[in-house]
Amino acid sequence: MIIAAAQFTPVPRDIDANAARMAALVTEAAGRGAGPVVFAELALSRYDVAAIAADPQEMAVTPEDARLAPRVRSTPCTDRRSSVRRGLTGLTVAGK
């Protein structure tokens, strides 16, 4: 199994843009032979703790979040929870 690790610069307070970037990177990783793809736990919110505290409803993301639906469908993974956790940029594919 090939595992890819990801790091990218998220857009502040823009979960939609960050999810779209992650979906594109998951697709790229899959094209390079990766199975699981991992990235930082707060990549969707850009580690903006102040924004999360100020508006937790808007900045919270769950696997069922409608903002993720178009992005999840575009990824090669069928498990939404896994897709939410996938992404890339400085694409590092182990074994490649």
Backbone as XML, in Angstrom:
<?xml version="1.0"?>
<chain id="A" units="angstrom">
  <residue number="1" name="MET">
    <atom name="N" x="0.829" y="-1.171" z="0.000"/>
    <atom name="CA" x="0.000" y="0.000" z="0.000"/>
    <atom name="C" x="0.880" y="1.243" z="0.000"/>
  </residue>
  <residue number="2" name="ILE">
    <atom name="N" x="0.549" y="2.184" z="-0.848"/>
    <atom name="CA" x="1.269" y="3.452" z="-0.912"/>
    <atom name="C" x="0.447" y="4.495" z="-0.169"/>
  </residue>
  <residue number="3" name="ILE">
    <atom name="N" x="1.095" y="5.195" z="0.758"/>
    <atom name="CA" x="0.438" y="6.243" z="1.538"/>
    <atom name="C" x="1.070" y="7.580" z="1.181"/>
  </residue>
  <residue number="4" name="ALA">
    <atom name="N" x="0.233" y="8.571" z="0.912"/>
    <atom name="CA" x="0.731" y="9.917" z="0.589"/>
    <atom name="C" x="0.497" y="10.840" z="1.779"/>
  </residue>
  <residue number="5" name="ALA">
    <atom name="N" x="1.425" y="11.743" z="2.023"/>
    <atom name="CA" x="1.289" y="12.763" z="3.060"/>
    <atom name="C" x="1.182" y="14.115" z="2.376"/>
  </residue>
  <residue number="6" name="ALA">
    <atom name="N" x="0.351" y="15.004" z="2.939"/>
    <atom name="CA" x="0.087" y="16.272" z="2.272"/>
    <atom name="C" x="0.263" y="17.458" z="3.200"/>
  </residue>
  <residue number="7" name="GLN">
    <atom name="N" x="0.641" y="18.568" z="2.595"/>
    <atom name="CA" x="0.694" y="19.840" z="3.293"/>
    <atom name="C" x="0.427" y="20.911" z="2.253"/>
  </residue>
  <residue number="8" name="PHE">
    <atom name="N" x="-0.519" y="21.800" z="2.540"/>
    <atom name="CA" x="-0.802" y="22.910" z="1.631"/>
    <atom name="C" x="-1.167" y="24.123" z="2.471"/>
  </residue>
  <residue number="9" name="THR">
    <atom name="N" x="-1.169" y="25.285" z="1.853"/>
    <atom name="CA" x="-1.519" y="26.513" z="2.559"/>
    <atom name="C" x="-3.013" y="26.770" z="2.378"/>
  </residue>
  <residue number="10" name="PRO">
    <atom name="N" x="-3.820" y="26.501" z="3.420"/>
    <atom name="CA" x="-5.253" y="26.715" z="3.313"/>
    <atom name="C" x="-5.623" y="28.196" z="3.222"/>
  </residue>
  <residue number="11" name="VAL">
    <atom name="N" x="-6.781" y="28.450" z="2.608"/>
    <atom name="CA" x="-7.318" y="29.810" z="2.518"/>
    <atom name="C" x="-8.021" y="30.112" z="3.840"/>
  </residue>
  <residue number="12" name="PRO">
    <atom name="N" x="-7.706" y="31.240" z="4.478"/>
    <atom name="CA" x="-8.340" y="31.555" z="5.760"/>
    <atom name="C" x="-9.865" y="31.594" z="5.652"/>
  </residue>
  <residue number="13" name="ARG">
    <atom name="N" x="-10.544" y="30.921" z="6.578"/>
    <atom name="CA" x="-12.005" y="30.948" z="6.713"/>
    <atom name="C" x="-12.767" y="30.509" z="5.468"/>
  </residue>
  <residue number="14" name="ASP">
    <atom name="N" x="-12.164" y="29.735" z="4.593"/>
    <atom name="CA" x="-12.828" y="29.323" z="3.361"/>
    <atom name="C" x="-12.800" y="27.803" z="3.219"/>
  </residue>
  <residue number="15" name="ILE">
    <atom name="N" x="-13.708" y="27.177" z="3.932"/>
    <atom name="CA" x="-13.765" y="25.724" z="3.928"/>
    <atom name="C" x="-14.038" y="25.193" z="2.526"/>
  </residue>
  <residue number="16" name="ASP">
    <atom name="N" x="-14.885" y="25.876" z="1.765"/>
    <atom name="CA" x="-15.179" y="25.439" z="0.397"/>
    <atom name="C" x="-13.919" y="25.372" z="-0.458"/>
  </residue>
  <residue number="17" name="ALA">
    <atom name="N" x="-13.125" y="26.434" z="-0.430"/>
    <atom name="CA" x="-11.904" y="26.474" z="-1.241"/>
    <atom name="C" x="-10.904" y="25.415" z="-0.772"/>
  </residue>
  <residue number="18" name="ASN">
    <atom name="N" x="-10.786" y="25.257" z="0.524"/>
    <atom name="CA" x="-9.839" y="24.288" z="1.059"/>
    <atom name="C" x="-10.274" y="22.858" z="0.729"/>
  </residue>
  <residue number="19" name="ALA">
    <atom name="N" x="-11.576" y="22.592" z="0.810"/>
    <atom name="CA" x="-12.081" y="21.262" z="0.457"/>
    <atom name="C" x="-11.847" y="20.975" z="-1.030"/>
  </residue>
  <residue number="20" name="ALA">
    <atom name="N" x="-12.040" y="21.994" z="-1.866"/>
    <atom name="CA" x="-11.811" y="21.811" z="-3.304"/>
    <atom name="C" x="-10.342" y="21.504" z="-3.578"/>
  </residue>
  <residue number="21" name="ARG">
    <atom name="N" x="-9.448" y="22.201" z="-2.897"/>
    <atom name="CA" x="-8.016" y="21.954" z="-3.081"/>
    <atom name="C" x="-7.657" y="20.537" z="-2.646"/>
  </residue>
  <residue number="22" name="MET">
    <atom name="N" x="-8.217" y="20.136" z="-1.522"/>
    <atom name="CA" x="-7.943" y="18.803" z="-1.010"/>
    <atom name="C" x="-8.450" y="17.731" z="-1.973"/>
  </residue>
  <residue number="23" name="ALA">
    <atom name="N" x="-9.631" y="17.921" z="-2.541"/>
    <atom name="CA" x="-10.180" y="16.950" z="-3.489"/>
    <atom name="C" x="-9.282" y="16.827" z="-4.719"/>
  </residue>
  <residue number="24" name="ALA">
    <atom name="N" x="-8.807" y="17.962" z="-5.216"/>
    <atom name="CA" x="-7.918" y="17.931" z="-6.384"/>
    <atom name="C" x="-6.621" y="17.198" z="-6.059"/>
  </residue>
  <residue number="25" name="LEU">
    <atom name="N" x="-6.122" y="17.407" z="-4.883"/>
    <atom name="CA" x="-4.875" y="16.764" z="-4.490"/>
    <atom name="C" x="-5.050" y="15.270" z="-4.241"/>
  </residue>
  <residue number="26" name="VAL">
    <atom name="N" x="-6.203" y="14.871" z="-3.739"/>
    <atom name="CA" x="-6.483" y="13.445" z="-3.569"/>
    <atom name="C" x="-6.509" y="12.764" z="-4.938"/>
  </residue>
  <residue number="27" name="THR">
    <atom name="N" x="-7.132" y="13.429" z="-5.893"/>
    <atom name="CA" x="-7.183" y="12.884" z="-7.248"/>
    <atom name="C" x="-5.778" y="12.755" z="-7.828"/>
  </residue>
  <residue number="28" name="GLU">
    <atom name="N" x="-4.955" y="13.769" z="-7.596"/>
    <atom name="CA" x="-3.564" y="13.720" z="-8.060"/>
    <atom name="C" x="-2.820" y="12.558" z="-7.417"/>
  </residue>
  <residue number="29" name="ALA">
    <atom name="N" x="-2.990" y="12.404" z="-6.118"/>
    <atom name="CA" x="-2.300" y="11.325" z="-5.408"/>
    <atom name="C" x="-2.743" y="9.968" z="-5.919"/>
  </residue>
  <residue number="30" name="ALA">
    <atom name="N" x="-4.038" y="9.804" z="-6.138"/>
    <atom name="CA" x="-4.546" y="8.529" z="-6.659"/>
    <atom name="C" x="-3.944" y="8.239" z="-8.030"/>
  </residue>
  <residue number="31" name="GLY">
    <atom name="N" x="-3.793" y="9.275" z="-8.845"/>
    <atom name="CA" x="-3.189" y="9.113" z="-10.160"/>
    <atom name="C" x="-1.728" y="8.708" z="-10.084"/>
  </residue>
  <residue number="32" name="ARG">
    <atom name="N" x="-1.112" y="8.990" z="-8.946"/>
    <atom name="CA" x="0.288" y="8.609" z="-8.757"/>
    <atom name="C" x="0.430" y="7.312" z="-7.968"/>
  </residue>
  <residue number="33" name="GLY">
    <atom name="N" x="-0.699" y="6.627" z="-7.768"/>
    <atom name="CA" x="-0.664" y="5.319" z="-7.140"/>
    <atom name="C" x="-0.885" y="5.277" z="-5.646"/>
  </residue>
  <residue number="34" name="ALA">
    <atom name="N" x="-1.207" y="6.401" z="-5.038"/>
    <atom name="CA" x="-1.412" y="6.419" z="-3.590"/>
    <atom name="C" x="-2.774" y="5.865" z="-3.221"/>
  </residue>
  <residue number="35" name="GLY">
    <atom name="N" x="-2.829" y="5.220" z="-2.073"/>
    <atom name="CA" x="-4.087" y="4.779" z="-1.488"/>
    <atom name="C" x="-4.522" y="5.856" z="-0.504"/>
  </residue>
  <residue number="36" name="PRO">
    <atom name="N" x="-4.267" y="5.640" z="0.779"/>
    <atom name="CA" x="-4.618" y="6.661" z="1.758"/>
    <atom name="C" x="-3.766" y="7.925" z="1.579"/>
  </residue>
  <residue number="37" name="VAL">
    <atom name="N" x="-4.395" y="9.064" z="1.806"/>
    <atom name="CA" x="-3.700" y="10.349" z="1.756"/>
    <atom name="C" x="-4.031" y="11.076" z="3.054"/>
  </residue>
  <residue number="38" name="VAL">
    <atom name="N" x="-3.006" y="11.566" z="3.727"/>
    <atom name="CA" x="-3.228" y="12.244" z="5.009"/>
    <atom name="C" x="-2.725" y="13.681" z="4.948"/>
  </residue>
  <residue number="39" name="PHE">
    <atom name="N" x="-3.381" y="14.550" z="5.739"/>
    <atom name="CA" x="-2.933" y="15.929" z="5.863"/>
    <atom name="C" x="-3.289" y="16.429" z="7.251"/>
  </residue>
  <residue number="40" name="ALA">
    <atom name="N" x="-2.890" y="17.606" z="7.572"/>
    <atom name="CA" x="-3.062" y="18.168" z="8.909"/>
    <atom name="C" x="-4.536" y="18.229" z="9.305"/>
  </residue>
  <residue number="41" name="GLU">
    <atom name="N" x="-4.806" y="18.007" z="10.590"/>
    <atom name="CA" x="-6.180" y="17.879" z="11.067"/>
    <atom name="C" x="-7.040" y="19.129" z="10.905"/>
  </residue>
  <residue number="42" name="LEU">
    <atom name="N" x="-6.486" y="20.317" z="10.883"/>
    <atom name="CA" x="-7.284" y="21.541" z="10.746"/>
    <atom name="C" x="-7.070" y="22.223" z="9.400"/>
  </residue>
  <residue number="43" name="ALA">
    <atom name="N" x="-6.711" y="21.467" z="8.403"/>
    <atom name="CA" x="-6.454" y="22.049" z="7.079"/>
    <atom name="C" x="-7.684" y="22.736" z="6.497"/>
  </residue>
  <residue number="44" name="LEU">
    <atom name="N" x="-8.873" y="22.238" z="6.789"/>
    <atom name="CA" x="-10.081" y="22.868" z="6.243"/>
    <atom name="C" x="-10.315" y="24.268" z="6.793"/>
  </residue>
  <residue number="45" name="SER">
    <atom name="N" x="-9.894" y="24.522" z="8.019"/>
    <atom name="CA" x="-10.153" y="25.830" z="8.638"/>
    <atom name="C" x="-8.906" y="26.704" z="8.756"/>
  </residue>
  <residue number="46" name="ARG">
    <atom name="N" x="-7.795" y="26.218" z="8.281"/>
    <atom name="CA" x="-6.509" y="26.935" z="8.302"/>
    <atom name="C" x="-5.990" y="27.222" z="9.716"/>
  </residue>
  <residue number="47" name="TYR">
    <atom name="N" x="-6.265" y="26.362" z="10.627"/>
    <atom name="CA" x="-5.769" y="26.522" z="12.002"/>
    <atom name="C" x="-6.147" y="27.876" z="12.586"/>
  </residue>
  <residue number="48" name="ASP">
    <atom name="N" x="-7.263" y="28.423" z="12.137"/>
    <atom name="CA" x="-7.716" y="29.734" z="12.600"/>
    <atom name="C" x="-8.574" y="29.554" z="13.845"/>
  </residue>
  <residue number="49" name="VAL">
    <atom name="N" x="-7.912" y="29.383" z="14.985"/>
    <atom name="CA" x="-8.602" y="29.114" z="16.236"/>
    <atom name="C" x="-9.533" y="30.264" z="16.605"/>
  </residue>
  <residue number="50" name="ALA">
    <atom name="N" x="-9.144" y="31.499" z="16.324"/>
    <atom name="CA" x="-10.001" y="32.648" z="16.632"/>
    <atom name="C" x="-11.298" y="32.588" z="15.822"/>
  </residue>
  <residue number="51" name="ALA">
    <atom name="N" x="-11.204" y="32.240" z="14.548"/>
    <atom name="CA" x="-12.407" y="32.128" z="13.704"/>
    <atom name="C" x="-13.298" y="30.985" z="14.181"/>
  </residue>
  <residue number="52" name="ILE">
    <atom name="N" x="-12.690" y="29.892" z="14.575"/>
    <atom name="CA" x="-13.456" y="28.751" z="15.072"/>
    <atom name="C" x="-14.185" y="29.148" z="16.355"/>
  </residue>
  <residue number="53" name="ALA">
    <atom name="N" x="-13.493" y="29.831" z="17.245"/>
    <atom name="CA" x="-14.112" y="30.263" z="18.503"/>
    <atom name="C" x="-15.207" y="31.303" z="18.271"/>
  </residue>
  <residue number="54" name="ALA">
    <atom name="N" x="-14.994" y="32.193" z="17.308"/>
    <atom name="CA" x="-15.964" y="33.250" z="17.041"/>
    <atom name="C" x="-17.224" y="32.722" z="16.371"/>
  </residue>
  <residue number="55" name="ASP">
    <atom name="N" x="-17.115" y="31.708" z="15.554"/>
    <atom name="CA" x="-18.267" y="31.181" z="14.820"/>
    <atom name="C" x="-18.148" y="29.659" z="14.686"/>
  </residue>
  <residue number="56" name="PRO">
    <atom name="N" x="-18.314" y="28.947" z="15.795"/>
    <atom name="CA" x="-18.111" y="27.500" z="15.761"/>
    <atom name="C" x="-19.077" y="26.771" z="14.830"/>
  </residue>
  <residue number="57" name="GLN">
    <atom name="N" x="-20.281" y="27.273" z="14.657"/>
    <atom name="CA" x="-21.235" y="26.618" z="13.754"/>
    <atom name="C" x="-20.736" y="26.664" z="12.310"/>
  </residue>
  <residue number="58" name="GLU">
    <atom name="N" x="-20.239" y="27.806" z="11.879"/>
    <atom name="CA" x="-19.773" y="27.968" z="10.493"/>
    <atom name="C" x="-18.455" y="27.254" z="10.238"/>
  </residue>
  <residue number="59" name="MET">
    <atom name="N" x="-17.580" y="27.247" z="11.226"/>
    <atom name="CA" x="-16.249" y="26.688" z="11.028"/>
    <atom name="C" x="-16.158" y="25.196" z="11.347"/>
  </residue>
  <residue number="60" name="ALA">
    <atom name="N" x="-17.183" y="24.642" z="11.969"/>
    <atom name="CA" x="-17.182" y="23.212" z="12.266"/>
    <atom name="C" x="-17.470" y="22.426" z="10.989"/>
  </residue>
  <residue number="61" name="VAL">
    <atom name="N" x="-16.852" y="21.272" z="10.869"/>
    <atom name="CA" x="-17.045" y="20.418" z="9.701"/>
    <atom name="C" x="-17.266" y="18.989" z="10.190"/>
  </residue>
  <residue number="62" name="THR">
    <atom name="N" x="-18.306" y="18.364" z="9.670"/>
    <atom name="CA" x="-18.585" y="16.964" z="9.965"/>
    <atom name="C" x="-18.568" y="16.200" z="8.638"/>
  </residue>
  <residue number="63" name="PRO">
    <atom name="N" x="-18.486" y="14.887" z="8.682"/>
    <atom name="CA" x="-18.501" y="14.131" z="7.421"/>
    <atom name="C" x="-19.754" y="14.380" z="6.582"/>
  </residue>
  <residue number="64" name="GLU">
    <atom name="N" x="-20.856" y="14.766" z="7.215"/>
    <atom name="CA" x="-22.103" y="15.018" z="6.493"/>
    <atom name="C" x="-22.223" y="16.456" z="6.006"/>
  </residue>
  <residue number="65" name="ASP">
    <atom name="N" x="-21.248" y="17.298" z="6.249"/>
    <atom name="CA" x="-21.302" y="18.721" z="5.893"/>
    <atom name="C" x="-21.560" y="18.896" z="4.398"/>
  </residue>
  <residue number="66" name="ALA">
    <atom name="N" x="-22.605" y="19.635" z="4.058"/>
    <atom name="CA" x="-22.983" y="19.852" z="2.653"/>
    <atom name="C" x="-21.881" y="20.547" z="1.858"/>
  </residue>
  <residue number="67" name="ARG">
    <atom name="N" x="-21.039" y="21.328" z="2.515"/>
    <atom name="CA" x="-19.946" y="22.013" z="1.809"/>
    <atom name="C" x="-18.943" y="21.026" z="1.233"/>
  </residue>
  <residue number="68" name="LEU">
    <atom name="N" x="-18.928" y="19.829" z="1.751"/>
    <atom name="CA" x="-17.983" y="18.825" z="1.285"/>
    <atom name="C" x="-18.546" y="17.938" z="0.182"/>
  </residue>
  <residue number="69" name="ALA">
    <atom name="N" x="-19.846" y="17.897" z="0.016"/>
    <atom name="CA" x="-20.483" y="16.955" z="-0.914"/>
    <atom name="C" x="-19.917" y="17.003" z="-2.332"/>
  </residue>
  <residue number="70" name="PRO">
    <atom name="N" x="-19.828" y="18.169" z="-2.977"/>
    <atom name="CA" x="-19.284" y="18.170" z="-4.346"/>
    <atom name="C" x="-17.832" y="17.713" z="-4.395"/>
  </residue>
  <residue number="71" name="ARG">
    <atom name="N" x="-17.083" y="18.018" z="-3.372"/>
    <atom name="CA" x="-15.671" y="17.652" z="-3.345"/>
    <atom name="C" x="-15.524" y="16.168" z="-3.093"/>
  </residue>
  <residue number="72" name="VAL">
    <atom name="N" x="-16.339" y="15.632" z="-2.207"/>
    <atom name="CA" x="-16.254" y="14.213" z="-1.898"/>
    <atom name="C" x="-16.598" y="13.391" z="-3.131"/>
  </residue>
  <residue number="73" name="ARG">
    <atom name="N" x="-17.602" y="13.814" z="-3.885"/>
    <atom name="CA" x="-17.968" y="13.085" z="-5.106"/>
    <atom name="C" x="-16.846" y="13.113" z="-6.135"/>
  </residue>
  <residue number="74" name="SER">
    <atom name="N" x="-16.017" y="14.143" z="-6.110"/>
    <atom name="CA" x="-14.962" y="14.241" z="-7.118"/>
    <atom name="C" x="-13.729" y="13.417" z="-6.773"/>
  </residue>
  <residue number="75" name="THR">
    <atom name="N" x="-13.667" y="12.899" z="-5.558"/>
    <atom name="CA" x="-12.500" y="12.120" z="-5.161"/>
    <atom name="C" x="-12.707" y="10.654" z="-5.479"/>
  </residue>
  <residue number="76" name="PRO">
    <atom name="N" x="-11.626" y="9.912" z="-5.626"/>
    <atom name="CA" x="-11.739" y="8.496" z="-5.970"/>
    <atom name="C" x="-12.183" y="7.619" z="-4.806"/>
  </residue>
  <residue number="77" name="CYS">
    <atom name="N" x="-12.402" y="8.175" z="-3.647"/>
    <atom name="CA" x="-12.771" y="7.410" z="-2.458"/>
    <atom name="C" x="-14.294" y="7.393" z="-2.300"/>
  </residue>
  <residue number="78" name="THR">
    <atom name="N" x="-14.842" y="6.279" z="-1.843"/>
    <atom name="CA" x="-16.290" y="6.196" z="-1.678"/>
    <atom name="C" x="-16.732" y="6.451" z="-0.246"/>
  </residue>
  <residue number="79" name="ASP">
    <atom name="N" x="-15.839" y="6.441" z="0.702"/>
    <atom name="CA" x="-16.186" y="6.672" z="2.102"/>
    <atom name="C" x="-16.007" y="8.146" z="2.417"/>
  </residue>
  <residue number="80" name="ARG">
    <atom name="N" x="-17.103" y="8.844" z="2.658"/>
    <atom name="CA" x="-17.054" y="10.281" z="2.901"/>
    <atom name="C" x="-16.125" y="10.618" z="4.055"/>
  </residue>
  <residue number="81" name="ARG">
    <atom name="N" x="-16.162" y="9.852" z="5.133"/>
    <atom name="CA" x="-15.299" y="10.171" z="6.264"/>
    <atom name="C" x="-13.837" y="10.086" z="5.873"/>
  </residue>
  <residue number="82" name="SER">
    <atom name="N" x="-13.471" y="9.125" z="5.055"/>
    <atom name="CA" x="-12.093" y="9.021" z="4.585"/>
    <atom name="C" x="-11.756" y="10.171" z="3.657"/>
  </residue>
  <residue number="83" name="SER">
    <atom name="N" x="-12.685" y="10.543" z="2.783"/>
    <atom name="CA" x="-12.438" y="11.628" z="1.839"/>
    <atom name="C" x="-12.173" y="12.936" z="2.561"/>
  </residue>
  <residue number="84" name="VAL">
    <atom name="N" x="-12.907" y="13.183" z="3.631"/>
    <atom name="CA" x="-12.720" y="14.412" z="4.395"/>
    <atom name="C" x="-11.311" y="14.468" z="4.956"/>
  </residue>
  <residue number="85" name="ARG">
    <atom name="N" x="-10.737" y="13.331" z="5.208"/>
    <atom name="CA" x="-9.400" y="13.283" z="5.791"/>
    <atom name="C" x="-8.291" y="13.193" z="4.747"/>
  </residue>
  <residue number="86" name="ARG">
    <atom name="N" x="-8.612" y="13.320" z="3.476"/>
    <atom name="CA" x="-7.604" y="13.168" z="2.426"/>
    <atom name="C" x="-7.282" y="14.501" z="1.775"/>
  </residue>
  <residue number="87" name="GLY">
    <atom name="N" x="-6.058" y="14.666" z="1.284"/>
    <atom name="CA" x="-5.659" y="15.869" z="0.582"/>
    <atom name="C" x="-4.179" y="15.849" z="0.247"/>
  </residue>
  <residue number="88" name="LEU">
    <atom name="N" x="-3.631" y="16.859" z="-0.409"/>
    <atom name="CA" x="-2.211" y="16.928" z="-0.760"/>
    <atom name="C" x="-1.753" y="18.267" z="-1.236"/>
  </residue>
  <residue number="89" name="THR">
    <atom name="N" x="-0.478" y="18.444" z="-1.306"/>
    <atom name="CA" x="0.140" y="19.571" z="-2.019"/>
    <atom name="C" x="1.581" y="19.253" z="-2.239"/>
  </residue>
  <residue number="90" name="GLY">
    <atom name="N" x="2.418" y="19.441" z="-1.219"/>
    <atom name="CA" x="3.792" y="19.032" z="-1.383"/>
    <atom name="C" x="3.715" y="17.521" z="-1.416"/>
  </residue>
  <residue number="91" name="LEU">
    <atom name="N" x="3.168" y="17.020" z="-2.478"/>
    <atom name="CA" x="2.788" y="15.618" z="-2.597"/>
    <atom name="C" x="3.970" y="14.703" z="-2.326"/>
  </residue>
  <residue number="92" name="THR">
    <atom name="N" x="3.867" y="13.952" z="-1.244"/>
    <atom name="CA" x="4.872" y="12.973" z="-0.883"/>
    <atom name="C" x="4.219" y="11.612" z="-0.949"/>
  </residue>
  <residue number="93" name="VAL">
    <atom name="N" x="4.623" y="10.799" z="-1.865"/>
    <atom name="CA" x="4.050" y="9.470" z="-2.017"/>
    <atom name="C" x="5.110" y="8.457" z="-1.608"/>
  </residue>
  <residue number="94" name="ALA">
    <atom name="N" x="4.840" y="7.758" z="-0.496"/>
    <atom name="CA" x="5.792" y="6.779" z="0.016"/>
    <atom name="C" x="5.984" y="5.667" z="-1.005"/>
  </residue>
  <residue number="95" name="GLY">
    <atom name="N" x="7.206" y="5.286" z="-1.234"/>
    <atom name="CA" x="7.497" y="4.214" z="-2.150"/>
    <atom name="C" x="7.606" y="4.659" z="-3.611"/>
  </residue>
  <residue number="96" name="LYS">
    <atom name="N" x="7.427" y="5.953" z="-3.868"/>
    <atom name="CA" x="7.526" y="6.437" z="-5.246"/>
    <atom name="C" x="8.778" y="7.259" z="-5.403"/>
  </residue>
</chain>
